[in-house]
Amino acid sequence: MSRRTETLTSGGLRLALHTLADGVGRPLLLLHGLGEHAPTERPSWTSVWPGPVLALDFTGHGESDVPVGGGYMPESLMADVDAVLTAKGPCTIVGRGLGAWVGLLISGARPELVHGVVLADGSGLAGGGPQPPSPYVEVLPAGITATPDPFALLELSRDVRPPDYALDFVRFAIEGSTLEHPIIVSARIRPDWLLAVAAELDVLDLTLAEAIARLAALP
């Protein structure tokens, strides 16, 4: 099927949500990496998924709106995903890079609506590391409307990702989810926050194909 696009809103901004495949059952929601956008076609590794396959363009990426003057935080992108969950109901999430970090956050914030999350390799996985970066002032041109927004690339590549903050969301997800193992780590590159997540007893370590097959088999 050809990709279909619908518009949602988050914080007054328009978000592009793409349907890559139809199906019956729980949707699979794909979250892209930093500076990327939703795929134009269904990835081959989703072929075992029986339900719809959806892909979101984060704010400042792809076909979604660009805010004036930046101000990007992973928590604001978490609100983008929350808008999808509100519109579509419970979803299983696969996040790449930045999308993996956002996917972890939303799995802890909305465990009743995230029916499993897979954390995969991709752009922006490490962010700015576990410690605050040195202060900086960056001047970018005004009136940017193209994507990816340079403010997004700058700000989201420097956001702090402490392992203990990540583990708070792991525990929220585990406590609130109906799944025995709601978080699966598939990424091979593992910054400090992801090493801490993968070390938790109730977090699984599987390949992407294994993770999708496991979650597709769940009711």
Buried (B, 14 or more C-beta within 10 A) or exposed (E): EEBEEEEBEBEEBEBBBBBBBEBEEBBBBBBBBBBBBBBEEBBEBBEEBEBBBBBBBBBBBBBBBBBEEBEBEBEBBBBBBBBBBEEBEBBBBBBBBBBBBBBBBBBBBBBEBBBBBBBBBBBBBBBBBBEEEEEEEEEEEEEBEEBBBBBBBBBBBBBBBBBEBBBEBBEBBBEBBEBEBBBBBBBEEBBBBBEBBBBBEBBBEBBBEBBBBBBBEEE
